[in-house]
Amino acid sequence: MTTFSFRPTLPVVLTVTAGFVDTAGFLALQGLFTSHVTGNFVTLSAALVFGTSGALAKLLALPAFCTVIFATRFLSHGLAARGLPVLRTILTVKVVLLTIACALAIHFGPFSNGDSWPALATGMTLVCAMAIQNGAQRVHLVSAPPTTVMTGTATQIMVDLADLSRADPLDSQSARRSRLKRMTASVVAFGSGCAAAALIFSQVGVLCFLVPPVLGMCTLMFRLTAFDGEIKTSSS
């Protein structure tokens, strides 16, 4: 029987952060997805058809997201060439952006118009922060499940569960159990972040944005130097 333990590893904390930021942003910024940015295609279409606010933010989210990932990759190469800590530096930039977004949300929120400049500034800052996290995960945590999108993870969980029900060789069973454990932890972490954001937002509104910078600071407490060398592998 497979047992699951949910230790607060770096990918798990990043996943909780993504779930929290995505839900808080959706609730506070007129349906803007700040982590799962492709979901904005759906909400953008709805905003255009029904005339609700937030269409501009949803339109800008994907190009902003892509631009920041591109810039983060260049920054990573530059830091590595200078012998500087790559992952710790880019995660620190993410924490700074989450802190700025928190200050904007508390000062200017709540946001009744998702296309107002304060809402746009807050939303795009959160999108940029999550873009950095996505880029960092792709480069430095390549063996970990995605931290912001759970569709592929949930699909793999079901595939592994189906395969585990068959009498396959023990070595493949062991590999599937290991992957299933990590991916289940990821889904639980993301769902926990979403639930926490919804609950806290319902009680204190935009003050919920105080949580993501704290979670970001927690990620900087992990021993990150072990991951910094992976940039060489992934770029070779």
C-alpha positions as CSV (number, residue, x, y, z in Angstrom):
1,M,0.0,0.0,0.0
2,T,1.4,3.4,-1.0
3,T,1.7,6.0,1.7
4,F,1.9,9.7,1.1
5,S,3.7,12.3,3.2
6,F,3.4,16.0,2.4
7,R,6.7,17.5,3.5
8,P,7.2,21.2,2.9
9,T,9.7,20.8,0.1
10,L,10.5,23.8,-2.2
11,P,8.2,22.6,-5.0
12,V,5.3,22.1,-2.6
13,V,5.6,25.6,-1.1
14,L,5.9,27.1,-4.6
15,T,2.7,25.2,-5.6
16,V,0.8,26.4,-2.6
17,T,1.9,30.0,-3.5
18,A,0.7,29.6,-7.1
19,G,-2.7,28.3,-6.0
20,F,-3.0,31.1,-3.5
21,V,-2.0,33.9,-5.9
22,D,-4.1,32.5,-8.7
23,T,-7.3,32.4,-6.6
24,A,-6.7,35.7,-4.8
25,G,-6.0,37.4,-8.1
26,F,-9.1,35.9,-9.7
27,L,-11.3,37.0,-6.8
28,A,-9.8,40.5,-6.4
29,L,-9.1,41.4,-10.0
30,Q,-12.3,40.7,-11.8
31,G,-11.4,37.1,-12.9
32,L,-7.7,37.5,-13.8
33,F,-5.7,34.4,-13.7
34,T,-2.2,35.4,-12.6
35,S,-0.6,31.9,-12.6
36,H,-2.6,29.8,-15.1
37,V,-2.5,32.7,-17.7
38,T,-3.9,30.7,-20.6
39,G,-7.2,30.5,-18.6
40,N,-7.5,34.2,-19.4
41,F,-8.5,33.3,-22.9
42,V,-11.8,32.0,-21.5
43,T,-12.4,34.9,-19.2
44,L,-11.4,37.4,-21.9
45,S,-13.9,36.0,-24.3
46,A,-16.6,36.2,-21.6
47,A,-15.6,39.8,-20.7
48,L,-15.8,40.9,-24.3
49,V,-19.2,39.3,-24.9
50,F,-20.8,40.4,-21.7
51,G,-19.1,43.7,-21.4
52,T,-17.6,43.1,-17.9
53,S,-14.4,44.8,-16.8
54,G,-11.0,43.3,-16.8
55,A,-10.7,42.6,-20.6
56,L,-7.5,44.6,-20.9
57,A,-5.8,42.9,-18.0
58,K,-6.6,39.5,-19.5
59,L,-5.4,40.6,-22.9
60,L,-2.1,41.8,-21.5
61,A,-1.5,38.8,-19.2
62,L,0.0,36.4,-21.7
63,P,2.4,38.7,-23.4
64,A,3.6,40.0,-20.0
65,F,4.0,36.5,-18.8
66,C,6.0,35.4,-21.9
67,T,8.2,38.5,-21.8
68,V,9.2,38.0,-18.2
69,I,10.0,34.3,-18.7
70,F,12.2,35.3,-21.6
71,A,13.9,38.0,-19.5
72,T,14.3,35.6,-16.6
73,R,16.1,33.1,-18.8
74,F,18.6,35.8,-19.9
75,L,19.1,36.9,-16.3
76,S,19.7,33.3,-15.2
77,H,22.5,32.9,-17.9
78,G,24.0,36.2,-16.8
79,L,24.0,35.3,-13.1
80,A,25.5,31.8,-13.9
81,A,28.3,33.4,-16.0
82,R,29.3,35.6,-13.1
83,G,29.2,32.8,-10.6
84,L,26.2,34.2,-8.7
85,P,23.4,32.2,-7.1
86,V,20.8,31.8,-9.9
87,L,17.8,30.3,-8.2
88,R,18.0,32.3,-5.0
89,T,18.4,35.5,-6.9
90,I,15.4,35.0,-9.3
91,L,13.2,33.8,-6.4
92,T,14.2,36.9,-4.5
93,V,13.0,39.0,-7.4
94,K,9.8,37.1,-7.3
95,V,9.3,37.9,-3.6
96,V,10.0,41.6,-4.3
97,L,7.3,41.6,-6.9
98,L,4.8,39.8,-4.6
99,T,5.5,42.4,-2.0
100,I,5.0,45.3,-4.4
101,A,1.7,43.7,-5.6
102,C,0.6,43.3,-1.9
103,A,1.3,47.0,-1.3
104,L,-0.7,48.0,-4.4
105,A,-3.6,45.7,-3.6
106,I,-3.9,47.0,0.0
107,H,-3.4,50.6,-0.9
108,F,-5.7,50.8,-4.0
109,G,-8.1,47.8,-3.5
110,P,-10.7,46.6,-3.6
111,F,-11.0,46.8,-7.3
112,S,-14.4,47.2,-8.9
113,N,-12.9,47.9,-12.3
114,G,-10.4,45.3,-13.5
115,D,-9.1,47.7,-16.2
116,S,-8.3,50.6,-13.9
117,W,-4.6,51.5,-13.7
118,P,-4.3,50.3,-10.1
119,A,-5.9,47.0,-10.9
120,L,-3.7,46.6,-14.0
121,A,-0.6,47.5,-12.1
122,T,-1.4,45.0,-9.3
123,G,-2.5,42.2,-11.8
124,M,0.6,42.6,-14.1
125,T,2.9,42.6,-11.1
126,L,1.4,39.3,-9.9
127,V,1.6,37.9,-13.4
128,C,5.3,38.8,-13.6
129,A,6.0,37.2,-10.2
130,M,4.3,34.0,-11.3
131,A,6.1,34.1,-14.7
132,I,9.4,34.1,-12.8
133,Q,8.3,31.1,-10.7
134,N,7.3,29.2,-13.9
135,G,10.6,29.9,-15.5
136,A,12.5,28.9,-12.3
137,Q,10.6,25.7,-12.1
138,R,11.2,24.8,-15.8
139,V,15.0,25.4,-15.5
140,H,15.9,24.5,-11.9
141,L,13.3,22.0,-10.8
142,V,12.8,20.0,-13.9
143,S,12.1,16.7,-12.1
144,A,9.3,18.3,-10.0
145,P,5.7,18.5,-11.2
146,P,4.5,21.8,-12.6
147,T,3.7,24.3,-9.8
148,T,1.0,26.3,-11.5
149,V,-1.0,24.1,-13.9
150,M,-2.6,20.9,-12.5
151,T,-4.3,19.5,-15.6
152,G,-1.3,17.5,-16.8
153,T,-0.5,16.5,-13.3
154,A,-4.0,15.2,-12.6
155,T,-3.9,13.3,-16.0
156,Q,-0.6,11.6,-15.0
157,I,-2.0,10.7,-11.6
158,M,-4.9,8.8,-13.3
159,V,-2.6,7.2,-15.8
160,D,-0.3,5.9,-13.0
161,L,-3.2,4.7,-10.9
162,A,-4.5,2.7,-13.9
163,D,-1.0,1.3,-14.6
164,L,-0.5,0.4,-10.9
165,S,-3.6,-1.7,-11.0
166,R,-1.9,-4.0,-13.6
167,A,0.7,-6.7,-12.9
168,D,3.7,-4.8,-14.2
169,P,7.4,-5.4,-13.3
170,L,8.3,-4.2,-9.8
171,D,10.8,-1.7,-11.0
172,S,8.3,0.2,-13.1
173,Q,5.8,0.0,-10.3
174,S,8.3,1.6,-7.9
175,A,8.9,4.5,-10.4
176,R,5.2,5.1,-10.8
177,R,4.6,5.1,-7.0
178,S,7.4,7.6,-6.6
179,R,5.9,9.9,-9.3
180,L,2.4,9.4,-8.0
181,K,3.5,10.5,-4.5
182,R,5.1,13.7,-5.8
183,M,2.2,14.6,-8.1
184,T,-0.4,13.9,-5.5
185,A,1.5,16.2,-3.1
186,S,1.5,18.9,-5.8
187,V,-2.3,18.7,-6.4
188,V,-3.0,18.7,-2.7
189,A,-0.7,21.7,-2.3
190,F,-2.2,23.7,-5.1
191,G,-5.8,23.0,-3.9
192,S,-4.8,24.0,-0.3
193,G,-3.4,27.3,-1.6
194,C,-6.6,27.9,-3.6
195,A,-8.8,27.1,-0.6
196,A,-6.8,29.2,1.8
197,A,-6.9,32.2,-0.6
198,A,-10.7,32.0,-1.0
199,L,-11.3,31.6,2.7
200,I,-9.0,34.5,3.7
201,F,-10.3,36.8,0.9
202,S,-13.8,36.2,2.1
203,Q,-12.8,37.3,5.6
204,V,-10.3,40.2,5.0
205,G,-10.5,41.0,1.3
206,V,-7.3,42.4,-0.3
207,L,-5.4,41.9,3.0
208,C,-5.1,38.3,1.8
209,F,-2.2,39.5,-0.4
210,L,0.0,39.7,2.7
211,V,0.3,35.9,2.5
212,P,2.1,35.4,-0.8
213,P,5.2,37.4,0.2
214,V,5.4,35.4,3.4
215,L,5.2,32.2,1.4
216,G,7.9,33.6,-0.9
217,M,10.2,34.3,2.0
218,C,9.7,30.7,3.1
219,T,11.1,29.4,-0.2
220,L,14.2,31.4,0.3
221,M,14.8,29.5,3.6
222,F,15.4,26.3,1.7
223,R,18.8,25.2,0.7
224,L,18.7,26.4,-2.9
225,T,22.4,26.0,-3.9
226,A,21.7,22.3,-4.8
227,F,19.4,23.5,-7.6
228,D,21.6,26.2,-9.1
229,G,23.7,23.7,-11.0
230,E,20.7,22.4,-13.0
231,I,20.8,25.4,-15.3
232,K,23.9,24.0,-17.0
233,T,22.3,20.7,-17.6
234,S,19.1,22.2,-18.9
235,S,20.9,24.6,-21.3
236,S,23.4,22.1,-22.6
